[in-house]
Amino acid sequence: MTQAGQTLAALIGSVAVAVGQAKPSLGLDQLRQRHPNAYRPWTDEADALLTERFQAGAPLVDLAGEFGRKTSAIVARLVRLGLLPPDHPQTDAQLAAYLPTAARDDKVDWI
């Protein structure tokens, strides 16, 4: 993204936060401290491994850690690969509400 594009995106985000329409978001550098592969392209090899691990029953939270991505990114990719239905909860808020209470109480890092 160009410098002008980054400035415009930051300005739009600031306005949305100011009027209460969005939560402040982490910068990409901060996000990648927690999720090193956030917003990086998926490779065919990563897709194959994700498919294998998901079909073996790995929990979504574990997959997020293994792939260095947010849980919502894992769900979105599984939907794209046809492994989850399109109506499966995808946003962090939807996923948190979808989890059993015990899992939510474990203070899972959804960001």
N, C-alpha and C positions, 0 to 999 in steps of 0.2 A: 504494500500500500504506500502511496506517495505521502510526503510530509503533509501536503494539503489535505489529503484524504484522512490521515490520522487526526489532524486538527479538527476537521469537520465532524468526524465520528466522536471525538471527545466532547465537542461542543454539544452535539445532539444528545449524547449520553448525559451530560451535565444538566441540560434542560429537562430531560425526562425525569431525572432524579429530583430536581428542584420542584417539579409539579407533582411528584409522588407517583409517577407512572412506572418507575423502574427502580430496582435496587442498584446501588453503586456496584460496579463490576471491578474485578481485579484486572490489572494490566496483564498483558500476555506474559511478560517476564515473571510476574508474581504467580500467575496461574501455572506456568511451566515449572515453578519450584515445587509445586504439589503434584502436577501431572505433566511430566516431561514431554509427552507426545501430543499434548492438547493442540488441536487445529492443524496438526501435520497430516499429510496425505496417508491413506492406508495403502499398504503394499499387498500384492497377491499372497505373499508368504504370511503376512499378519492375518489376512482374511482366513486363510486355510487353518492357521493355528487357533484363531478365535472360534471358528466353526468346530474344530476338534475338541477344544476345551469346553465349549458350551454344550455340545452333544454328550460329553462325558459327565456333565452335571455340575461343572464349576459354578459357584455362586457369582452373581453379577458384580458384587463388591470385590471379590477376589480377582475377577477378570479385569476390572478397572485398574487395580494395583499392578497386575502383571503387564498390562499394556500401556501403563502410564497415561491413562485417560480418565475422564470423569465417567461415572456410572451411566449418566444419561447418554454419553457418546457411545458407550458399549451397546446400550439398548438401541440407539439409532442405527448403528452398524448392523446389529442382528436383524433389525427390521428390514434394512436395505438388502441383506443377504437372504431374506425370506425365511429366517429361522424363528422370528417372532411375528405375530400378526401386527398389521399397521395400527390397530387401536390399542396396542400395549402401552402402558404409561411410559412416557419418555422424558419429561422434564424432571428436574430434581424434586420439585414439590409433588408432582404426581407419583414419582417413585417412592418418596418418603411416606405418602399416604397409603400406598399399595402394600408396603411392608407390614408384616405382623408387628404388633406393639413391642414385643421383646426385641426384635431387630432394631427398631427405632430407638429403643432405650440404650443400645450399645454405643450411641453417639457416633454413628458412622459419618465420615467426612464426605459429604455429598458435593462439595464445591470443587 
